[in-house]
Amino acid sequence: MEMENMVMVDLYTQIFKRKSIRDYDLTPMESVALEKVVEQIKNLKPLYDDINVEFKIVSQNDVNQRMMKKAPHYIVVFSENKEGYKTNVGFMLQQMDLFFSASGLGSCWQGIPKPKKQVLESSDLEFVILMAFGRTNTQLHRTSNLEFKRKPLSKISDIKTEGDLGELLEAARLAPSATNSQPWFFKGDNHIIHAYAVKPNILRAIMLKKYILIDMGIALYHLKLAAEHLEKTNQIIFDETGSKSTPPRYEYVASLKID
Ligand SMILES: Cc1cc2nc3c(=O)[nH]c(=O)nc-3n(C[C@H](O)[C@H](O)[C@H](O)COP(=O)(O)O)c2cc1C
């Protein structure tokens, strides 16, 4: 039953509509609606299933907003600190971002706000990031690709993008990222797409370093969802060749194998 619910929500189409929502109706949502969020969290697919993660729903009073506008609810993500954990969190929590968009709710990744002490102390795992969510009176969806402020495909990939490959990369291109930095680069062909993360210069590193691998997880989820939409057998793997062909000033993250 739970799995069926998950399948019925078409997350793929949300890639082309979603946007960060920052103005919320601060009235707490009713428990039936929050219960659906809890159910969805249970269905999230990890990128790496050997990393322990924990998701908690908290309310506005449990968060120090730090200049950011308040939201009625937040998802707090904690994780084991282990190779790939940030990418894994990005991959998982982006499923919620798309789910909120599909459910008529607003959401926004929140790198700046932090949970209050009692929330931080409620988990044995490391706090990673927050996502705000709730009802909004502002326009929830974009109505055209042109409303996305994103780099053109030619700046984030050297792949000849014809047909299916173009569709896959377009999904990744539209992914949200911290300060919209779009730190990704993609190489590959019809059988495999390699994902690389930019190594920022020292000044930008102070701001961005914490988030780049989360951003990469988000883009990888969009890639995978597009592959599923095109009914391609797919798997995210570590690929030796992909790793060896890392462009200068980038680091290798993972590859999407497609058949
Ligand atoms: C890891 C991460 C952290 C973010 N942190 C914040 C934040 O603290 N405050 C905020 O207003 N937006 C934050 N954002 C939202 C981005 O600014 C936004 O996704 C980006 O500008 C693209 O716009 P869009 O999501 O509307 O497509 C964050 C996004 C990501 C992926």
The ligand as a Tripos MOL2 file, in Angstrom:
@<TRIPOS>MOLECULE
LIG
   31    33     1     0     0
SMALL
NO_CHARGES

@<TRIPOS>ATOM
      1 C1         21.8370   22.5840   -0.2330 C.3       1 LIG1
      2 C2         20.9710   23.8010   -0.4380 C.ar      1 LIG1
      3 C3         20.9150   24.7940    0.5350 C.ar      1 LIG1
      4 C4         20.0890   25.9110    0.3600 C.ar      1 LIG1
      5 N1         20.0120   26.8500    1.3660 N.ar      1 LIG1
      6 C5         19.1460   27.9030    1.2410 C.ar      1 LIG1
      7 C6         18.9700   28.8340    2.3110 C.ar      1 LIG1
      8 O1         19.5830   28.7270    3.3730 O.2       1 LIG1
      9 N2         18.0890   29.8420    2.1300 N.ar      1 LIG1
     10 C7         17.3610   29.9900    0.9720 C.ar      1 LIG1
     11 O2         16.5660   30.9260    0.8710 O.2       1 LIG1
     12 N3         17.5120   29.1200   -0.0720 N.ar      1 LIG1
     13 C8         18.3740   28.0750    0.0430 C.ar      1 LIG1
     14 N4         18.4990   27.1620   -0.9870 N.ar      1 LIG1
     15 C9         17.6820   27.3040   -2.2130 C.3       1 LIG1
     16 C10        18.5020   27.7630   -3.4280 C.3       1 LIG1
     17 O3         18.8330   29.1140   -3.2980 O.3       1 LIG1
     18 C11        17.6770   27.4870   -4.7130 C.3       1 LIG1
     19 O4         17.4230   26.1240   -4.8250 O.3       1 LIG1
     20 C12        18.3700   27.9700   -5.9660 C.3       1 LIG1
     21 O5         18.5520   29.3600   -5.9400 O.3       1 LIG1
     22 C13        17.5850   27.5980   -7.2310 C.3       1 LIG1
     23 O6         16.2770   28.1410   -7.2150 O.3       1 LIG1
     24 P1         14.9870   27.2120   -7.2810 P.3       1 LIG1
     25 O7         15.0900   26.1860   -6.1620 O.co2     1 LIG1
     26 O8         13.8160   28.1270   -7.0720 O.co2     1 LIG1
     27 O9         14.9480   26.5120   -8.6070 O.co2     1 LIG1
     28 C14        19.3370   26.0550   -0.8300 C.ar      1 LIG1
     29 C15        19.4120   25.0510   -1.8120 C.ar      1 LIG1
     30 C16        20.2010   23.9380   -1.6350 C.ar      1 LIG1
     31 C17        20.2000   22.8670   -2.6820 C.3       1 LIG1
@<TRIPOS>BOND
     1     1     2 1
     2     2     3 ar
     3     2    30 ar
     4     3     4 ar
     5     4     5 ar
     6     4    28 ar
     7     5     6 ar
     8     6     7 ar
     9     6    13 1
    10     7     8 2
    11     7     9 ar
    12     9    10 ar
    13    10    11 2
    14    10    12 ar
    15    12    13 ar
    16    13    14 ar
    17    14    15 1
    18    14    28 ar
    19    15    16 1
    20    16    17 1
    21    16    18 1
    22    18    19 1
    23    18    20 1
    24    20    21 1
    25    20    22 1
    26    22    23 1
    27    23    24 1
    28    24    25 2
    29    24    26 1
    30    24    27 1
    31    28    29 ar
    32    29    30 ar
    33    30    31 1
@<TRIPOS>SUBSTRUCTURE
     1 LIG1         1 GROUP 0 **** ****
